[in-house]
Amino acid sequence: MAVSSQKSRTRPPGGKFDSLEQEVFLNLWRTYDRLKTIEEEVFGKVGLSAQQYNTLRLLKSVHPASMPTLVLGSRLISRAPDMTRLLDKLEQRGLLTRERRPENRRVVEVTISPAGLQLLEQLAEQVEQCHARQLGHLSPAQLKQLAGLLRDARAPHEDATNLSLVDD
């Protein structure tokens, strides 16, 4: 899909926004900020960041198997600039384990622990209620349309070899 620079899509000077694309982007950013505030209430109660929760959720999706650190990092919803530190914190809390494979010492395999599974189970209902608070006011048709539009918006910017679970 080619990026269009048609004049008809650009707003005239003097408006609130430089372009329609800017207006949409700023709306996405504001929406993310508002929805993230609700999410932080849930995860903050148990001392997790959204990134840490997502890490545990991904590990649960392959449980009882493990996932290599590089694969895990590539599957997160948002990039984790310091994956080692993120995993260190979760491992210190006993929520996951890491193991270097003897056949390839450079690969670190990560597995969710029973305590990590228990924490996700403890959070399941609260997370569901969080999502209902965030987006429950939209109809199923609106939610499907929004999900499709968001996939379309990011498609040209995705790395096809490292898709997030939302793109599976």
C-alpha positions as CSV (number, residue, x, y, z in Angstrom):
1,M,0.0,0.0,0.0
2,A,1.6,3.3,-1.1
3,V,1.5,6.4,1.1
4,S,-0.5,9.1,-0.5
5,S,0.4,12.8,-0.4
6,Q,-2.7,14.0,-2.2
7,K,-3.6,17.6,-1.5
8,S,-7.2,16.7,-0.9
9,R,-6.3,14.8,2.2
10,T,-4.3,17.8,3.7
11,R,-6.1,20.5,5.7
12,P,-5.8,24.1,4.6
13,P,-3.5,26.3,6.7
14,G,-5.0,28.1,9.7
15,G,-7.0,25.1,11.0
16,K,-6.4,23.3,14.4
17,F,-4.3,20.6,12.6
18,D,-1.7,20.6,9.9
19,S,-3.4,17.7,8.2
20,L,-6.1,15.1,8.5
21,E,-3.4,12.6,9.2
22,Q,-2.2,14.7,12.1
23,E,-5.7,15.1,13.5
24,V,-6.2,11.3,13.4
25,F,-2.8,10.6,15.0
26,L,-3.4,13.1,17.8
27,N,-6.8,11.5,18.4
28,L,-5.2,8.1,18.6
29,W,-2.6,9.4,21.0
30,R,-5.2,11.0,23.3
31,T,-7.3,7.9,23.2
32,Y,-4.4,5.7,24.1
33,D,-3.6,8.1,27.0
34,R,-7.2,8.0,28.4
35,L,-7.5,4.2,28.0
36,K,-4.0,3.6,29.5
37,T,-5.1,5.5,32.7
38,I,-7.8,2.9,33.3
39,E,-5.4,0.0,32.6
40,E,-2.8,1.4,35.0
41,E,-5.4,1.4,37.8
42,V,-5.7,-2.4,37.5
43,F,-2.0,-3.3,37.1
44,G,-0.8,-0.7,39.6
45,K,-2.7,-2.5,42.4
46,V,-0.5,-5.6,41.9
47,G,2.7,-3.7,41.1
48,L,2.8,-4.6,37.4
49,S,3.3,-2.4,34.4
50,A,1.1,-3.0,31.3
51,Q,4.3,-4.2,29.6
52,Q,5.0,-6.7,32.3
53,Y,1.4,-8.0,32.2
54,N,1.7,-8.4,28.4
55,T,4.9,-10.4,28.9
56,L,3.2,-12.8,31.3
57,R,0.1,-13.0,29.0
58,L,2.4,-14.0,26.1
59,L,4.2,-16.6,28.1
60,K,0.9,-18.0,29.3
61,S,-0.2,-18.4,25.6
62,V,2.6,-20.9,25.1
63,H,2.6,-22.5,28.5
64,P,3.8,-25.1,29.4
65,A,6.4,-24.4,26.7
66,S,8.9,-21.6,26.9
67,M,9.6,-18.7,24.5
68,P,13.0,-17.4,23.5
69,T,13.7,-13.9,24.8
70,L,14.1,-12.4,21.3
71,V,10.8,-13.9,20.1
72,L,9.1,-12.7,23.3
73,G,10.4,-9.1,22.8
74,S,9.2,-9.1,19.2
75,R,5.7,-10.2,20.1
76,L,5.0,-7.5,22.7
77,I,2.3,-5.0,21.9
78,S,4.8,-2.2,22.3
79,R,8.6,-2.3,22.1
80,A,10.5,-3.0,25.3
81,P,13.8,-1.1,25.1
82,D,15.3,-3.0,28.0
83,M,14.0,-6.5,27.8
84,T,16.6,-7.8,30.2
85,R,15.5,-5.4,32.9
86,L,11.8,-6.2,32.3
87,L,12.5,-9.9,32.7
88,D,14.8,-9.4,35.7
89,K,11.9,-7.7,37.6
90,L,9.4,-10.4,36.8
91,E,12.0,-13.2,37.7
92,Q,12.8,-11.5,41.0
93,R,9.1,-11.6,41.9
94,G,9.0,-15.3,41.0
95,L,6.6,-14.8,38.1
96,L,8.8,-16.4,35.4
97,T,12.0,-18.4,35.0
98,R,14.8,-18.1,32.4
99,E,17.1,-20.8,31.2
100,R,20.0,-20.9,28.7
101,R,19.9,-23.9,26.5
102,P,23.1,-26.0,26.5
103,E,23.0,-26.5,22.8
104,N,23.0,-22.7,22.2
105,R,24.1,-20.6,25.2
106,R,23.1,-17.4,23.4
107,V,19.4,-18.3,23.5
108,V,17.6,-17.6,26.7
109,E,14.2,-19.4,27.1
110,V,11.6,-17.8,29.3
111,T,8.8,-19.7,31.0
112,I,5.9,-18.4,33.1
113,S,6.0,-19.8,36.7
114,P,3.1,-21.1,38.7
115,A,3.0,-17.8,40.5
116,G,2.8,-16.0,37.2
117,L,-0.1,-18.1,36.1
118,Q,-1.8,-17.5,39.5
119,L,-1.3,-13.7,39.2
120,L,-2.9,-13.8,35.7
121,E,-5.8,-15.8,37.0
122,Q,-6.2,-13.3,39.9
123,L,-6.3,-10.4,37.4
124,A,-8.5,-12.0,34.7
125,E,-11.8,-10.6,35.9
126,Q,-10.4,-7.2,36.6
127,V,-8.8,-7.0,33.2
128,E,-12.0,-8.0,31.6
129,Q,-13.8,-5.3,33.5
130,C,-11.1,-2.8,32.6
131,H,-11.6,-3.5,28.9
132,A,-15.4,-3.1,29.3
133,R,-14.8,0.3,31.0
134,Q,-12.4,1.3,28.2
135,L,-14.5,0.2,25.2
136,G,-17.7,-1.3,26.4
137,H,-19.7,1.7,25.2
138,L,-19.0,0.7,21.6
139,S,-21.2,-1.8,19.8
140,P,-19.7,-5.1,18.6
141,A,-19.9,-3.8,15.0
142,Q,-18.1,-0.6,16.0
143,L,-15.4,-2.6,17.8
144,K,-14.8,-4.8,14.7
145,Q,-14.7,-1.8,12.5
146,L,-12.2,0.0,14.8
147,A,-10.0,-3.1,15.1
148,G,-9.9,-3.4,11.3
149,L,-9.1,0.2,10.8
150,L,-6.3,0.1,13.3
151,R,-4.9,-3.1,11.6
152,D,-5.0,-1.3,8.3
153,A,-3.4,1.9,9.7
154,R,-0.4,0.0,11.1
155,A,-0.1,-2.7,8.3
156,P,2.5,-0.8,6.2
157,H,4.6,-0.3,9.3
158,E,4.6,-3.8,10.6
159,D,7.4,-6.3,10.3
160,A,5.7,-9.3,8.7
161,T,8.1,-11.8,10.4
162,N,7.5,-10.4,13.9
163,L,3.8,-9.8,14.2
164,S,2.2,-9.2,17.6
165,L,-0.5,-11.6,18.9
166,V,-3.1,-9.1,17.9
167,D,-2.2,-9.8,14.3
168,D,-2.3,-13.6,14.5
